[in-house]
Amino acid sequence: MDWKSMELPKPRNPRPQVGELGLYDYWRLVVAAKLVKKSVAAMLQTAVITYLERNWEKHETRLTLEANEKGISPEEMFLRYVNEDVDK
């Protein structure tokens, strides 16, 4: 993707909310945060960044396939999704 070709808007809420965690998962998160001396928010941020680093290539492939079906560039498809969220 040509990231420099896209002008991205500021998100309305750059701190997305996590869905409800099960009791066991919640307390494992709290304990893990204490063990590495980070806040729960910092742990969630790390989890999201790690997920994107590990999985973005697969998502970019899906994005490219969708863009090709519509006859547009992956960057334009990406911006369409961005703008859907901004317009809400």
C-alpha positions in Angstrom: 0.0 0.0 0.0 1.2 3.5 -0.7 0.6 5.1 2.7 2.0 8.4 1.6 -0.6 8.8 -1.1 -3.4 8.8 1.4 -4.5 11.7 3.6 -6.1 10.1 6.7 -8.5 12.0 8.9 -8.1 12.2 12.6 -10.3 9.5 14.3 -13.2 10.6 16.4 -12.1 8.3 19.1 -8.5 7.1 18.9 -9.2 5.0 22.0 -11.5 2.2 20.9 -13.3 0.3 23.6 -12.6 -3.4 24.2 -15.6 -5.7 24.4 -16.4 -7.4 27.6 -13.9 -9.9 28.7 -14.7 -13.1 30.5 -13.8 -13.3 34.2 -10.7 -15.5 33.6 -9.4 -13.4 30.7 -10.0 -10.1 32.6 -8.0 -11.2 35.6 -5.2 -12.8 33.5 -4.9 -9.4 31.7 -4.7 -7.5 35.1 -2.1 -9.9 36.5 -0.1 -9.9 33.3 -0.1 -6.1 33.3 1.2 -6.1 36.9 3.9 -8.6 36.1 5.3 -6.4 33.3 4.6 -3.2 35.2 2.2 -1.7 32.6 -1.3 -0.4 32.8 -4.2 -2.5 31.4 -4.6 0.2 28.7 -0.9 -0.2 27.7 -1.3 -3.9 27.6 -4.4 -3.6 25.3 -2.5 -1.2 23.1 0.4 -3.6 22.8 -2.1 -6.4 22.0 -3.7 -4.4 19.2 -0.3 -3.4 17.7 0.9 -7.0 17.9 -2.3 -8.3 16.2 -2.0 -5.8 13.4 1.7 -6.6 12.8 1.0 -10.3 12.7 -2.2 -10.1 10.6 -2.1 -7.0 8.4 -0.7 -8.8 5.4 -3.8 -11.1 5.3 -6.1 -8.2 5.7 -4.3 -6.2 3.0 -4.8 -9.2 0.7 -8.5 -9.2 1.4 -8.6 -5.4 0.9 -6.8 -5.8 -2.4 -9.3 -8.5 -3.6 -12.3 -6.3 -2.7 -10.7 -3.3 -4.4 -10.0 -5.4 -7.6 -13.7 -6.5 -7.6 -14.8 -2.9 -7.6 -12.1 -1.8 -10.1 -10.4 0.6 -7.7 -7.0 0.8 -6.0 -6.4 -0.8 -2.5 -5.7 2.7 -1.2 -9.1 4.0 -2.4 -10.8 0.9 -0.9 -9.0 1.6 2.4 -10.1 5.2 2.4 -13.7 4.2 1.7 -13.7 2.1 4.9 -12.0 4.9 6.8 -14.6 7.4 5.6 -17.5 5.0 6.5 -16.2 5.2 10.1 -15.6 9.0 10.1 -19.1 9.7 8.7 -20.9 7.8 11.5 
